[in-house]
Amino acid sequence: GMDLVPFLERLQYEPYPPIDAEQKQANKLTIACPARLVPEKDHKTLIEALSILKQKRDDFVCWLIGDGKLRDDLERQAENLGVSDHLVFFGDRWDIPALLRISDIVVLPSIQDMHPYTLMEAQIAGKPCIASDAGGIPEVVRHHETGLIFETGNSRQLAEKILQLLNDPALRSLLATNAAHRGIIEYSSKTLAEKTLNVYDQAINAKKSANQYKLEKPDLTGKFGLVHNRTGQNDPAESIFQFQLDSSKFDVNQWSTVLQNVPTDYSIPDSAFIEALTEQKDPSA
């Protein structure tokens, strides 16, 4: 979850240090990639995609916002592929919301990620996102609703997705609007708190229901009876239960294995659980 108020305030600031003409490259669409320059973020695939994209149109500039141990390698790759003039290495910045505001598209090509903060911020900022299908990313960016998803590591497919957005201002606008609407609702700290409390409510209600179930079934103890007392690991398999059971309903070999691997004073006393097992209609369940 995010504290939206300060983020939305920072979104209105001007970048600092200011963006110069070489970085902005007037009349060009801006692709922002806010991510550390490390292998798991896979900037290599992004740079390959930009070299493919350049064959179709060259009115774009890509901002790599962040720093890391791969910077020298990525600069050499960009030079070798002929896209250095389309890339700006910003290094570490503290004004990412301001940079997002003045960008057109956000790209995250990660080869592994779960719930990237970058994509949360980008959507709240109202930016269409293009991201890989790694990890939990498709749960954050909804394909053709708040952005576009491409196959992890597929530079040609990434180039096609970028080109699609560059060529279609109406689609960019639609995805941006959807992203802002969903981001502000879905990623606020208030929403997170409500969802967390809801989980607790479900757990509490489940516990209440279980207690009610036991009260409504007062004959459980009488039905099963606390009749078994274990003496050692060579006891019959069903002795692991403290209730009189029909052993034909259980896999004796399997329970014997369990018996050999638990302390001699261990047993299973939960009568509601045992009743559920004995009444199970599907043997494979």
C-alpha positions as CSV (number, residue, x, y, z in Angstrom):
1,G,0.0,0.0,0.0
2,M,1.0,3.6,-0.6
3,D,0.3,6.8,1.3
4,L,-1.3,8.6,-1.6
5,V,-1.4,12.2,-0.4
6,P,2.4,12.8,-0.3
7,F,2.9,10.9,-3.5
8,L,0.3,12.9,-5.4
9,E,1.9,16.1,-4.0
10,R,5.4,15.0,-5.3
11,L,3.8,14.2,-8.6
12,Q,3.2,17.9,-9.2
13,Y,6.7,19.0,-8.5
14,E,9.2,19.9,-11.2
15,P,12.1,17.5,-11.6
16,Y,15.2,18.5,-9.7
17,P,17.9,18.6,-11.0
18,P,15.9,20.1,-13.9
19,I,15.6,18.1,-17.2
20,D,17.8,19.7,-19.9
21,A,17.1,19.8,-23.6
22,E,19.3,16.8,-24.3
23,Q,17.5,14.6,-21.8
24,K,14.0,15.7,-22.8
25,Q,14.6,15.8,-26.6
26,A,11.6,17.9,-27.6
27,N,9.0,16.4,-29.9
28,K,10.0,12.9,-28.9
29,L,7.9,10.5,-26.8
30,T,9.4,9.6,-23.5
31,I,9.8,6.0,-22.3
32,A,10.7,5.8,-18.6
33,C,12.2,2.7,-17.0
34,P,12.6,3.4,-13.2
35,A,14.6,0.4,-12.0
36,R,18.1,-0.5,-10.6
37,L,20.6,-1.5,-13.2
38,V,20.9,-5.1,-12.1
39,P,20.4,-8.4,-14.0
40,E,16.9,-9.2,-12.6
41,K,15.5,-6.0,-14.1
42,D,16.7,-7.1,-17.6
43,H,17.6,-3.7,-19.2
44,K,19.5,-5.7,-21.8
45,T,16.2,-6.9,-23.3
46,L,14.9,-3.3,-23.3
47,I,17.9,-2.0,-25.1
48,E,17.6,-4.7,-27.7
49,A,13.9,-3.8,-28.1
50,L,14.8,-0.2,-28.7
51,S,17.3,-1.1,-31.4
52,I,14.5,-3.0,-33.1
53,L,12.0,-0.2,-32.6
54,K,14.5,2.3,-34.1
55,Q,14.1,0.6,-37.4
56,K,10.4,1.5,-37.4
57,R,10.5,5.0,-35.9
58,D,13.0,7.1,-34.0
59,D,11.0,9.8,-32.4
60,F,11.5,8.5,-28.8
61,V,13.9,8.8,-25.9
62,C,14.2,6.2,-23.1
63,W,15.1,7.3,-19.6
64,L,16.8,4.7,-17.5
65,I,16.2,6.0,-13.9
66,G,18.4,4.3,-11.4
67,D,21.9,3.0,-11.1
68,G,23.7,-0.2,-10.5
69,K,26.6,-2.5,-11.4
70,L,25.5,-3.0,-15.0
71,R,25.7,0.6,-16.0
72,D,29.0,0.3,-18.0
73,D,27.8,-2.9,-19.7
74,L,24.5,-1.3,-20.7
75,E,26.2,1.8,-22.0
76,R,28.4,-0.4,-24.2
77,Q,25.5,-2.4,-25.4
78,A,23.6,0.8,-26.4
79,E,26.6,2.0,-28.2
80,N,27.1,-1.3,-30.1
81,L,23.4,-1.4,-31.1
82,G,23.3,2.2,-32.2
83,V,20.7,3.5,-29.7
84,S,23.0,5.6,-27.4
85,D,21.4,8.8,-28.8
86,H,18.0,7.5,-27.7
87,L,19.0,6.6,-24.1
88,V,19.5,8.8,-21.1
89,F,21.2,7.2,-18.0
90,F,19.9,9.3,-15.1
91,G,21.5,7.4,-12.3
92,D,19.8,7.5,-8.9
93,R,17.1,10.2,-8.5
94,W,14.9,11.2,-5.7
95,D,12.3,12.9,-7.9
96,I,10.8,9.8,-9.6
97,P,7.2,11.0,-9.3
98,A,8.1,14.2,-11.1
99,L,9.9,12.2,-13.8
100,L,6.9,9.9,-14.2
101,R,4.5,12.9,-14.6
102,I,6.4,14.2,-17.7
103,S,7.0,10.7,-19.3
104,D,4.6,9.1,-21.8
105,I,5.1,5.4,-21.2
106,V,6.6,3.3,-18.4
107,V,8.4,0.0,-19.2
108,L,9.6,-2.6,-16.7
109,P,11.2,-5.7,-18.4
110,S,12.1,-7.7,-15.2
111,I,12.9,-11.4,-15.5
112,Q,11.7,-11.8,-11.8
113,D,9.5,-9.6,-9.7
114,M,6.5,-10.0,-7.5
115,H,4.6,-6.7,-6.9
116,P,6.9,-3.9,-8.2
117,Y,6.6,-0.6,-6.5
118,T,7.5,1.1,-9.8
119,L,4.4,-0.2,-11.5
120,M,2.2,0.9,-8.6
121,E,3.6,4.4,-8.8
122,A,3.4,4.5,-12.6
123,Q,-0.3,3.6,-12.5
124,I,-1.2,6.1,-9.8
125,A,0.7,8.7,-11.9
126,G,-1.7,7.7,-14.8
127,K,0.9,6.2,-17.1
128,P,0.3,3.2,-19.5
129,C,2.7,0.4,-18.5
130,I,4.5,-2.2,-20.6
131,A,5.8,-5.0,-18.4
132,S,7.0,-8.6,-18.6
133,D,4.9,-11.5,-17.5
134,A,7.4,-12.4,-14.8
135,G,6.2,-13.4,-11.3
136,G,3.2,-11.4,-10.0
137,I,3.5,-8.6,-12.6
138,P,0.4,-9.6,-14.6
139,E,-1.6,-9.1,-11.4
140,V,-0.4,-5.5,-11.2
141,V,-0.6,-4.6,-14.9
142,R,-3.8,-5.8,-16.5
143,H,-3.2,-6.6,-20.1
144,H,-5.1,-4.2,-22.5
145,E,-6.8,-2.6,-19.5
146,T,-4.0,-0.7,-17.6
147,G,-1.1,-1.6,-19.8
148,L,0.4,-4.3,-22.0
149,I,2.2,-7.5,-21.0
150,F,5.0,-9.1,-23.0
151,E,6.8,-12.4,-22.7
152,T,9.8,-12.2,-20.4
153,G,13.1,-11.8,-22.3
154,N,11.4,-11.4,-25.7
155,S,12.9,-8.2,-27.0
156,R,11.0,-8.4,-30.3
157,Q,7.7,-8.7,-28.6
158,L,8.6,-5.8,-26.3
159,A,9.5,-3.7,-29.3
160,E,6.1,-4.5,-30.8
161,K,4.3,-3.4,-27.6
162,I,6.2,-0.1,-27.4
163,L,5.5,0.5,-31.1
164,Q,1.8,-0.2,-30.6
165,L,1.6,2.5,-27.9
166,L,3.7,5.0,-29.9
167,N,1.4,4.6,-32.9
168,D,-1.9,4.8,-31.0
169,P,-2.4,7.9,-28.9
170,A,-6.0,6.9,-28.1
171,L,-4.9,3.6,-26.7
172,R,-2.2,5.3,-24.6
173,S,-4.8,7.7,-23.2
174,L,-7.3,4.9,-22.4
175,L,-4.7,2.7,-20.6
176,A,-3.5,5.8,-18.7
177,T,-7.0,6.7,-17.5
178,N,-7.7,3.1,-16.5
179,A,-4.3,2.8,-14.7
180,A,-4.9,6.0,-12.7
181,H,-8.3,5.0,-11.6
182,R,-7.3,1.4,-10.6
183,G,-4.1,2.5,-9.0
184,I,-5.6,5.2,-6.7
185,I,-8.2,2.7,-5.5
186,E,-6.2,-0.5,-5.4
187,Y,-2.9,0.6,-4.0
188,S,-3.8,3.1,-1.3
189,S,-2.8,2.4,2.3
190,K,-6.5,2.7,3.2
191,T,-7.4,-0.1,0.8
192,L,-4.6,-2.2,2.2
193,A,-5.8,-1.6,5.8
194,E,-9.4,-2.5,4.8
195,K,-8.2,-5.7,3.1
196,T,-6.1,-6.7,6.1
197,L,-8.9,-6.1,8.5
198,N,-11.2,-8.2,6.2
199,V,-8.8,-11.1,6.5
200,Y,-8.9,-10.8,10.3
201,D,-12.7,-10.6,10.2
202,Q,-12.9,-13.8,8.1
203,A,-10.6,-15.6,10.5
204,I,-12.6,-14.5,13.5
205,N,-15.9,-15.4,11.9
206,A,-14.5,-18.8,10.9
207,K,-13.5,-19.4,14.5
208,K,-16.9,-18.4,15.7
209,S,-18.5,-20.8,13.2
210,A,-16.3,-23.6,14.4
211,N,-17.2,-23.0,18.0
212,Q,-20.9,-22.8,17.1
213,Y,-20.6,-26.1,15.2
214,K,-19.1,-27.8,18.3
215,L,-21.9,-26.4,20.4
216,E,-24.5,-27.7,18.0
217,K,-22.9,-31.2,18.1
218,P,-22.7,-32.0,21.8
219,D,-22.7,-35.7,21.1
220,L,-19.2,-35.7,19.4
221,T,-17.4,-37.0,22.5
222,G,-20.1,-39.5,23.1
223,K,-20.0,-40.6,19.5
224,F,-16.3,-41.2,19.3
225,G,-15.2,-41.4,23.0
226,L,-11.7,-40.7,24.4
227,V,-10.8,-44.4,24.4
228,H,-7.3,-44.7,23.0
229,N,-4.1,-44.2,25.0
230,R,-0.8,-44.7,23.2
231,T,1.9,-46.7,24.8
232,G,4.6,-46.6,22.1
233,Q,5.6,-46.6,18.4
234,N,4.5,-50.2,18.0
235,D,0.9,-49.5,18.8
236,P,-1.8,-50.1,16.0
237,A,-1.9,-47.3,13.5
238,E,-5.3,-46.1,14.7
239,S,-4.0,-45.5,18.2
240,I,-2.7,-42.1,17.1
241,F,-6.3,-41.0,17.4
242,Q,-7.9,-40.6,20.8
243,F,-11.2,-41.8,19.4
244,Q,-12.8,-45.1,18.5
245,L,-12.5,-45.2,14.7
246,D,-13.2,-47.6,11.9
247,S,-9.7,-48.2,10.7
248,S,-11.0,-49.5,7.3
249,K,-11.6,-45.8,6.4
250,F,-7.9,-45.1,6.7
251,D,-4.7,-46.2,5.0
252,V,-3.1,-48.2,7.7
253,N,0.3,-48.2,6.2
254,Q,0.3,-44.5,5.8
255,W,-0.8,-43.9,9.4
256,S,1.8,-46.5,10.6
257,T,4.5,-44.4,9.0
258,V,3.1,-41.3,10.8
259,L,3.1,-43.2,14.0
260,Q,6.8,-44.1,13.7
261,N,7.8,-40.4,13.2
262,V,6.0,-38.7,16.1
263,P,6.7,-38.8,19.8
264,T,5.1,-41.6,21.8
265,D,2.9,-39.2,23.7
266,Y,1.6,-37.6,20.5
267,S,-2.1,-38.1,19.5
268,I,-4.8,-36.3,17.6
269,P,-7.7,-35.2,19.8
270,D,-9.7,-33.0,17.5
271,S,-13.1,-34.7,17.3
272,A,-14.5,-32.4,14.6
273,F,-11.5,-33.0,12.4
274,I,-11.9,-36.8,12.8
275,E,-15.6,-36.7,12.0
276,A,-14.8,-34.8,8.8
277,L,-12.3,-37.5,7.8
278,T,-14.7,-40.4,8.5
279,E,-17.6,-38.8,6.7
280,Q,-15.5,-38.0,3.6
281,K,-17.3,-39.5,0.6
282,D,-14.4,-39.1,-1.9
283,P,-11.5,-41.4,-0.9
284,S,-9.1,-39.3,-3.0
285,A,-10.0,-36.0,-1.3
